[in-house]
């Protein structure tokens, strides 16, 4: 029996867990299932219940919940030796001051650098820091966020990319890539939500290099549904792909829209079930 919690994939039994905590009826259904299909908006509670009670669960969100937020992702990149921009991560402002002393010195890689909070996405809560006054203001902002329970920030070496980043999307065994190009020179963010344009065709060799690196990383971590953001240093004759972030819930415009994405997703779920002898 295939149990699906994904609203766009039909199983033998279909349930929804949006806006509620999984309960005993969910546990009972999962225990009778041969496989469980989860939504991208899956909570840690539902994922843990699924993997504790069923041998086959898609997607594999083990690393998502074991390494949460942008701080967790940097730890994951380090663990699996994935190249990434030099980064300092701090759980709190106090941790930063214990590391650096009583002042706000620039990190070892100097100005400009990138300041980002460990949560949110689409380029929100990310800034380029050019001088000490900006840095002091952002540390104050971090302290204010901590009062509401939102903790953690990163300082990251600024990588000059020429205003573009590469999105690599992994859906099961399918891997697609496309550039996001920022046409506004006053904006360093390259998310489409920040006005970047999509380009599928430029620098095919770099795209292939990035896809290879991402699939190698996914084979090591078990991640099988995510959008990866990677950077290449502009001007290098042979630039290496640098892992920037992992997005477990990502936009679909670069994949041809929601309909095209769900067609790919359902096809990959069917393939995953077939490989395990659970679908004829």
ZADRENDO-45234 format. One record per residue (C-alpha): residue number from 1; residue in one letter; chain; x, y, z. Coordinates in pm, 1 decimal. Layout:
REC    i  aa  ch        c1        c2        c3
REC  NUM   a   A         X         Y         Z
...
//
This chain:
REC    i  aa  ch        c1        c2        c3
REC    1   x   A       0.0       0.0       0.0
REC    2   x   A     132.5     341.5    -102.8
REC    3   x   A      38.9     617.0     142.2
REC    4   x   A      65.3     968.9       1.7
REC    5   x   A      67.2    1291.4     199.3
REC    6   x   A     147.7    1487.2    -115.5
REC    7   x   A    -161.3    1659.0    -259.0
REC    8   x   A     -35.0    1613.3    -617.0
REC    9   x   A      53.6    1244.5    -597.6
REC   10   x   A    -222.2     982.3    -573.5
REC   11   x   A    -142.7     677.3    -365.4
REC   12   x   A    -354.2     382.5    -258.6
REC   13   x   A    -440.7     594.9      42.2
REC   14   x   A    -416.2     973.9      56.2
REC   15   x   A    -391.5    1191.0     367.0
REC   16   x   A    -308.3    1554.5     438.7
REC   17   x   A    -120.9    1682.5     741.5
REC   18   x   A    -102.2    2053.3     659.6
REC   19   x   A    -166.4    2277.3     958.4
REC   20   x   A    -183.5    1998.0    1212.6
REC   21   x   A      39.5    1768.6    1415.3
REC   22   x   A      46.1    1404.9    1302.0
REC   23   x   A    -158.8    1187.8    1535.8
REC   24   x   A    -229.9     823.7    1617.1
REC   25   x   A    -437.2     777.0    1301.2
REC   26   x   A    -136.2     886.5    1094.5
REC   27   x   A      90.9     648.1    1282.7
REC   28   x   A    -151.3     361.0    1224.0
REC   29   x   A    -174.2     437.0     850.3
REC   30   x   A     203.2     465.9     814.7
REC   31   x   A     260.2     132.5     989.8
REC   32   x   A      45.1     -45.7     730.9
REC   33   x   A     210.7     127.2     432.9
REC   34   x   A     480.1     -17.9     208.7
REC   35   x   A     592.5     334.9     117.6
REC   36   x   A     511.4     689.2     229.5
REC   37   x   A     523.5     993.0       0.1
REC   38   x   A     568.7    1323.8     180.8
REC   39   x   A     502.7    1685.1      73.0
REC   40   x   A     772.1    1950.8      43.1
REC   41   x   A     608.8    2132.5     333.1
REC   42   x   A     663.9    1827.3     555.0
REC   43   x   A     727.3    1892.1     923.4
REC   44   x   A     997.5    1718.7    1123.0
REC   45   x   A     725.6    1547.8    1329.7
REC   46   x   A     566.7    1387.1    1022.8
REC   47   x   A     903.1    1289.2     875.2
REC   48   x   A    1021.2    1126.9    1198.1
REC   49   x   A     693.8     938.2    1232.8
REC   50   x   A     724.6     814.7     874.8
REC   51   x   A    1086.3     691.6     894.7
REC   52   x   A    1028.9     526.5    1233.4
REC   53   x   A     734.4     325.4    1105.1
REC   54   x   A     799.2     261.7     735.0
REC   55   x   A    1105.3     134.7     548.5
REC   56   x   A    1046.4     339.7     232.9
REC   57   x   A     994.9     717.7     259.0
REC   58   x   A    1025.0     976.3     -19.2
REC   59   x   A    1175.8    1236.6     -13.6
REC   60   x   A    1467.6    1167.6     219.4
REC   61   x   A    1466.4    1467.5     454.7
REC   62   x   A    1715.5    1326.6     704.9
REC   63   x   A    1973.9    1598.1     633.8
REC   64   x   A    1708.0    1869.4     612.4
REC   65   x   A    1607.9    1823.7     975.1
REC   66   x   A    1945.6    1712.5    1111.5
REC   67   x   A    2118.2    2020.8     966.6
REC   68   x   A    1853.3    2296.0     986.3
REC   69   x   A    1881.7    2647.7     851.1
REC   70   x   A    2171.5    2808.2     668.1
REC   71   x   A    2404.9    2738.1     961.0
REC   72   x   A    2318.3    2369.0     941.8
REC   73   x   A    2377.9    2370.0     566.4
REC   74   x   A    2729.5    2509.4     609.9
REC   75   x   A    2797.0    2232.4     861.8
REC   76   x   A    2671.1    1980.8     605.8
REC   77   x   A    2893.5    2125.0     331.4
REC   78   x   A    3192.3    2094.8     564.2
REC   79   x   A    3105.6    1738.8     664.1
REC   80   x   A    3089.4    1623.6     301.5
REC   81   x   A    3379.0    1843.0     179.6
REC   82   x   A    3158.7    2040.8     -60.5
REC   83   x   A    3342.3    2357.3    -174.6
REC   84   x   A    3166.9    2671.3     -48.1
REC   85   x   A    3251.4    3036.8      22.3
REC   86   x   A    3456.8    3088.8     338.6
REC   87   x   A    3200.1    3124.0     617.0
REC   88   x   A    3181.4    3204.9     986.1
REC   89   x   A    2860.1    3092.6    1160.0
REC   90   x   A    2733.6    3221.4    1493.3
REC   91   x   A    2433.8    3090.4    1691.1
REC   92   x   A    2394.9    3432.2    1858.3
REC   93   x   A    2540.4    3782.2    1886.0
REC   94   x   A    2698.8    3685.3    2217.8
REC   95   x   A    2877.8    3399.2    2042.8
REC   96   x   A    3013.8    3647.2    1790.0
REC   97   x   A    3151.7    3873.7    2062.9
REC   98   x   A    3306.1    3579.4    2245.9
REC   99   x   A    3478.4    3488.6    1919.7
REC  100   x   A    3590.2    3837.8    1819.4
REC  101   x   A    3616.0    4041.8    2140.6
REC  102   x   A    3418.3    4345.7    2248.1
REC  103   x   A    3430.8    4531.3    1912.4
REC  104   x   A    3284.2    4458.8    1569.7
REC  105   x   A    3594.3    4374.5    1366.0
REC  106   x   A    3559.0    4264.4    1007.6
REC  107   x   A    3607.9    3889.0     959.1
REC  108   x   A    3944.9    3769.2     835.9
REC  109   x   A    3831.4    3788.6     473.5
REC  110   x   A    3758.7    4162.0     514.6
REC  111   x   A    3510.1    4399.1     351.7
REC  112   x   A    3293.7    4359.4     158.2
REC  113   x   A    3138.6    4044.4     299.6
REC  114   x   A    2790.3    3895.3     310.6
REC  115   x   A    2577.4    3892.6     626.5
REC  116   x   A    2283.1    3654.4     628.6
REC  117   x   A    2045.2    3521.9     888.4
REC  118   x   A    2007.3    3147.2     925.0
REC  119   x   A    1641.3    3150.6     824.2
REC  120   x   A    1419.6    3280.9     537.1
REC  121   x   A    1481.0    3261.7     164.7
REC  122   x   A    1442.7    3429.3    -176.1
REC  123   x   A    1718.1    3677.1     -89.3
REC  124   x   A    1545.8    3817.1     216.8
REC  125   x   A    1759.2    3892.7     524.2
REC  126   x   A    2082.1    3890.0     321.8
REC  127   x   A    2306.3    4196.3     292.3
REC  128   x   A    2642.0    4292.1     152.5
REC  129   x   A    2847.5    4472.2     420.4
REC  130   x   A    3089.1    4739.3     302.1
REC  131   x   A    3194.3    4909.7     623.7
REC  132   x   A    3189.0    4890.2    1003.4
REC  133   x   A    2877.6    5105.7    1046.5
REC  134   x   A    2671.2    4864.0     836.5
REC  135   x   A    2809.6    4570.6    1030.3
REC  136   x   A    2721.4    4731.0    1365.4
REC  137   x   A    2367.0    4800.5    1244.0
REC  138   x   A    2317.9    4438.6    1135.8
REC  139   x   A    2451.1    4303.7    1465.3
REC  140   x   A    2191.6    4523.6    1636.6
REC  141   x   A    1926.3    4380.5    1405.8
REC  142   x   A    2040.4    4028.2    1496.1
REC  143   x   A    2014.8    4110.7    1867.9
REC  144   x   A    1659.3    4239.5    1815.1
REC  145   x   A    1560.6    3922.8    1626.0
REC  146   x   A    1694.1    3714.0    1913.4
REC  147   x   A    1435.8    3872.0    2142.4
REC  148   x   A    1166.8    3695.4    1936.4
REC  149   x   A    1354.9    3364.6    1935.2
REC  150   x   A    1506.6    3392.2    1585.9
REC  151   x   A    1874.8    3322.8    1633.8
REC  152   x   A    2177.5    3258.7    1418.4
REC  153   x   A    2364.2    3439.6    1141.7
REC  154   x   A    2655.0    3388.5     903.6
REC  155   x   A    2938.5    3604.3     777.2
REC  156   x   A    3052.4    3491.0     435.0
REC  157   x   A    3328.7    3591.6     198.0
REC  158   x   A    3182.7    3793.8     -88.7
REC  159   x   A    3222.1    3614.0    -421.3
REC  160   x   A    3219.3    3833.0    -730.5
REC  161   x   A    2994.4    3637.4    -966.9
REC  162   x   A    2914.7    3894.8   -1233.6
REC  163   x   A    2558.9    3909.4   -1101.0
REC  164   x   A    2452.7    3552.0   -1148.5
REC  165   x   A    2411.5    3222.9    -962.7
REC  166   x   A    2329.5    2871.6   -1078.1
REC  167   x   A    2026.3    2681.8    -953.9
REC  168   x   A    2059.9    2302.9    -972.7
REC  169   x   A    1739.1    2113.9    -898.2
REC  170   x   A    1742.9    1748.5    -797.3
REC  171   x   A    1415.7    1554.3    -827.9
REC  172   x   A    1484.4    1188.2    -759.2
REC  173   x   A    1734.0    1088.7   -1030.0
REC  174   x   A    1656.1    1392.5   -1247.3
REC  175   x   A    1893.4    1690.3   -1231.0
REC  176   x   A    1820.6    2023.9   -1404.8
REC  177   x   A    2013.5    2351.3   -1397.4
REC  178   x   A    1971.1    2713.6   -1502.7
REC  179   x   A    2132.5    3049.3   -1437.5
REC  180   x   A    1964.3    3331.8   -1252.0
REC  181   x   A    2103.2    3659.7   -1383.7
REC  182   x   A    2056.1    3991.0   -1204.2
REC  183   x   A    2022.0    4273.9   -1456.7
REC  184   x   A    2008.2    4550.7   -1194.0
REC  185   x   A    2370.7    4644.7   -1114.6
REC  186   x   A    2265.8    4799.5    -783.0
REC  187   x   A    2137.4    4461.1    -654.2
REC  188   x   A    2377.7    4177.2    -568.8
REC  189   x   A    2099.6    3924.8    -503.7
REC  190   x   A    2032.5    3679.7    -786.1
REC  191   x   A    1699.1    3527.0    -686.0
REC  192   x   A    1410.8    3557.1    -932.7
REC  193   x   A    1207.8    3708.6    -648.0
REC  194   x   A    1467.4    3989.1    -651.4
REC  195   x   A    1429.3    4053.6   -1024.4
REC  196   x   A    1682.4    3808.3   -1170.4
REC  197   x   A    1617.6    3659.5   -1515.1
REC  198   x   A    1641.4    3289.0   -1601.3
REC  199   x   A    1895.3    3165.0   -1857.2
REC  200   x   A    1905.8    2794.1   -1941.7
REC  201   x   A    2167.1    2811.1   -2215.3
REC  202   x   A    2479.2    3000.6   -2104.3
REC  203   x   A    2803.2    2822.4   -2008.9
REC  204   x   A    2690.4    2464.5   -2058.5
REC  205   x   A    3026.8    2334.9   -1935.0
REC  206   x   A    2991.9    2509.6   -1599.4
REC  207   x   A    2636.2    2382.7   -1569.3
REC  208   x   A    2752.1    2025.9   -1628.6
REC  209   x   A    3031.3    2068.0   -1373.1
REC  210   x   A    2781.1    2193.2   -1114.5
REC  211   x   A    2529.6    1915.2   -1182.7
REC  212   x   A    2804.2    1656.1   -1141.9
REC  213   x   A    2912.6    1810.6    -810.1
REC  214   x   A    2555.3    1826.3    -681.7
REC  215   x   A    2473.1    1466.7    -773.9
REC  216   x   A    2792.6    1349.4    -603.4
REC  217   x   A    2687.8    1543.8    -292.1
REC  218   x   A    2338.1    1395.0    -306.9
REC  219   x   A    2470.7    1040.7    -333.5
REC  220   x   A    2664.5    1102.1     -12.5
REC  221   x   A    2388.0    1276.0     181.1
REC  222   x   A    2079.6    1095.1      50.5
REC  223   x   A    1911.2    1422.0     -51.5
REC  224   x   A    1673.5    1349.0    -339.9
REC  225   x   A    1449.7    1657.0    -364.3
REC  226   x   A    1603.9    2003.5    -336.5
REC  227   x   A    1718.3    2312.0    -523.0
REC  228   x   A    2086.9    2394.3    -479.3
REC  229   x   A    2234.4    2740.6    -530.0
REC  230   x   A    2593.8    2750.0    -654.8
REC  231   x   A    2834.8    3030.6    -739.0
REC  232   x   A    3124.0    3064.3    -981.8
REC  233   x   A    3386.5    3335.6    -933.8
REC  234   x   A    3361.2    3580.1   -1222.1
REC  235   x   A    3677.3    3615.0   -1429.0
REC  236   x   A    3845.6    3289.1   -1324.0
REC  237   x   A    3968.1    3091.8   -1624.1
REC  238   x   A    3871.4    2762.3   -1458.6
REC  239   x   A    3626.1    2845.1   -1178.6
REC  240   x   A    3510.3    2583.0    -930.0
REC  241   x   A    3145.4    2544.3    -835.2
REC  242   x   A    3087.1    2676.4    -482.9
REC  243   x   A    2786.6    2546.0    -286.8
REC  244   x   A    2589.2    2833.7    -138.2
REC  245   x   A    2252.6    2706.9     -10.8
REC  246   x   A    2005.8    2417.7     -21.0
REC  247   x   A    1638.6    2496.4     -78.1
REC  248   x   A    1401.3    2214.4      11.4
REC  249   x   A    1105.6    2422.1    -104.3
REC  250   x   A    1191.3    2604.4    -426.7
REC  251   x   A    1037.2    2797.2    -714.1
REC  252   x   A     932.5    2621.0   -1034.2
REC  253   x   A     966.1    2895.4   -1298.7
REC  254   x   A    1304.7    2772.1   -1416.7
REC  255   x   A    1161.1    2421.1   -1455.3
REC  256   x   A     878.9    2532.4   -1682.9
REC  257   x   A     621.8    2610.8   -1415.0
REC  258   x   A     428.0    2415.4   -1154.4
REC  259   x   A     263.3    2173.8   -1398.1
REC  260   x   A     596.9    2070.3   -1549.0
REC  261   x   A     751.7    2034.1   -1203.8
REC  262   x   A     473.9    1810.6   -1071.8
REC  263   x   A     489.8    1595.5   -1384.0
REC  264   x   A     862.7    1541.4   -1321.8
REC  265   x   A     805.5    1482.0    -951.0
REC  266   x   A     530.7    1223.0   -1001.2
REC  267   x   A     740.7    1047.0   -1265.0
REC  268   x   A    1039.1    1028.2   -1031.0
REC  269   x   A     822.1     901.3    -744.5
REC  270   x   A     689.2     625.5    -973.3
REC  271   x   A    1046.9     536.1   -1072.6
REC  272   x   A    1155.4     530.8    -706.1
REC  273   x   A     865.1     298.1    -617.8
REC  274   x   A     933.6      71.9    -918.9
REC  275   x   A    1301.6      34.3    -824.9
REC  276   x   A    1188.6     -94.4    -484.6
REC  277   x   A     942.1    -342.0    -629.4
REC  278   x   A     643.9    -145.5    -501.0
REC  279   x   A     494.5     -41.7    -835.3
REC  280   x   A     418.6    -261.6   -1135.5
//
